[in-house]
Each structure stands twice: as C-alpha cells, then as structure tokens.
Amino acid sequence: MNPDTANVRPLGNYPAAKVMGDLVFVSGLSARLPGGAVAGASVVDGRLCLDVAVQTRTIFDKLQAVLREYGTGIEHCLDITVFLVDMGDFDAFNQVYSEYFPMETGPARTTVAVRALPRPEMVVEFKVMAARPHEARGSSLPGSSP
C-alpha cells in the first residue's frame, strides 16, 4: 500500500479522526486515493465496474495506517459502522471483513444500506471507534484533546 493512501483529505469540513481520552473516532473512510481516483473502480467497455472487495481491502489498509498514526491498531477497534450502497454486496464485503476480524473477537458492527456515498464510484465506507492502549494515551497526537 502507498503510505500516502491514508492521508487523503476528507471531502467535507471535518477531521479525519478525533481523539478523546482513550478513544479514537475515525471519520468516514472510503477507497478514495490521493489524486481523486477510487480503488476498485474501473471502466470496462464503457461501463463503470465497482469491486466492493477491493474497496474494502483499501479501506482496511487506510484504517490500519490512521490508527497507527494515533498509537493504536485494528485489534483495538470497538465499533464499526459500515455503509453499503448495495446490500447485494454484503456477502463479498463480509468475506473480506472476516479476514480482518474473527466473529468471536471482532468489534461490534452495524451495516447500513445507503442510497449513495459522496462519489458514485464509492460502494462502501467505514466509521470507526477504537481504543488507545495505555502506553499511547500520554502521547500528543493529531486531533487529541486531554
């Protein structure tokens, strides 16, 4: 993964993440890449093809990078809200999701069908809450507050 992938600026006026005490709140993560392209979106024979598995893996790569920046990792995720444009993609999404989180120990999760995301090439987005391990809590990180 390109290390700059996680550094894509949000499309709106909000921070990419916010720290409050021992929690990290990650704003909506999509498969949008630096330069504006969306991973898992391609045009084949004039038709837009969207791959939820590629987009989900890209989001997990970005999530790992963002959480690392804030002194934590996906093993500390507490809650994930997933927004899917098409519930027909649920099985393919869930298969990739299961590679990262076993059902018994993974975070709480809600999956919501939405009519659209900010870009038509986006088919999935995550909103995440994670804990920071004790050793990371004293450090000064972007978006943190005491």
N, C-alpha and C positions, 0 to 999 in steps of 0.2 A: 504494500500500500504506500502511496505517496504520503510523506509526513505532512504535507500541506492540506491534505484532504479534510482533516478535522477543522482546519482554520477557515472554512467558508463562512463569510459573514451572514448573519440572519437576514432574511428578506424584509423583515419589519424592524420597528424600533424597540428592540428588547435584547437583553444579553443572551449569549449562547448558553450560559449556565450561571447559577447563583448559589453561593454557599451561605448557609445559616447554621451556625453551631457545628454539629457533627453531620449535617446533611448537605448533599449536593443535589440541586434541582437542575436538570438538563432540559433546556427548551427543545422544541420540536426538531428532531434530526431527520434529514431526508438523504437521499442518494445524490444530492446536488454536489457537483465537484467545482474546484476552482476554475474559473473561466466560464462557468454557467452551464456546462453540459450536465446531464443526469446519467449516472451509471445505470446500465440495464435498459437504456432506451436507445433504439436504433431504428433507422428507416430501411426497410427491405422491400424492394419492388414498389416504392412509393407509399408503403404502408408503415405506420408507426407500430413498432413491436416493443412491448414493455415486459420485462422479466422481473417478477417480484422476488425471485431467489437472489438474483444479482443485486438488486436494490437492498434487500435485507442484509446480505453479507457486507455490503458497503456501509450500511448504517452501523452494523456491529463494529466494523473497523473504526469508524468515526467515534462511536461511543467509547471504545477502549482508549482511544487517543485523548478524548476530552476528559474522561475520568482519571487517566494517568496524570494529566496536567493538574488536576485537583487533588492528587495524592491518594487516589483510590482505584478500584478496578471493577470489572463487571461482576466479580464474585461478591461484591458488596451492594449490588442492586437490590433494592427493597420493593420497588413497584415500577411497572412499565405499563404505560397506556399506548396501545398500538392503534393507528388509524389506517384502515384499508379502504381503498376506493372501490374495490370489487371483492365481496366475500367469496366469490368463486376462486380467489387467490389464497384463501385461508389455508388449505392443505399444504400448498407449496411453501407459503410463508412459515407455517408451523413446523414443517420439516427442517428448515434452516434454523429456526429459533431453537428447536430441540437439540441442535448441535452445540449450542452455547449454554443452555440451561436444562439440566435434568428436571423432570416434573417434581420430584420429591424435594429438591433443594433450591429450585429457582425462585425468582421473585414473584410476588403477586402480580397478576396481569389482567388487564381488561383490553379486549379487542373491539373496536367500534367501527362500523361501516360509515363512511363519509361520502358525500356526493362528489367532492373534488378536493384536491390539495392545491397549493398556490401555483404550481406549474402543471400543465397537462401531462408531462412525462413522468410525474411522480405518482407512484401507486401505493406507497407505504411511508409512514412517518412514525417515529417513536417520541414519547415524552417520558423522561426517566427521573426517578428519585433513588439516590444511592447514599449509603453511609460512608463516612470517612473513618478509617481506622485511627485509634488513639494517637499513634505516632505522627499522623498527618494533621491533627487538629490544631497544633500550635503554630503551624507554618502560615505565612502570609501568602494567600493565593488570590488570583484574579477573581473578582466578584464576591469576595468574602466579607463578612461582617462579624463582629465579635459576638 
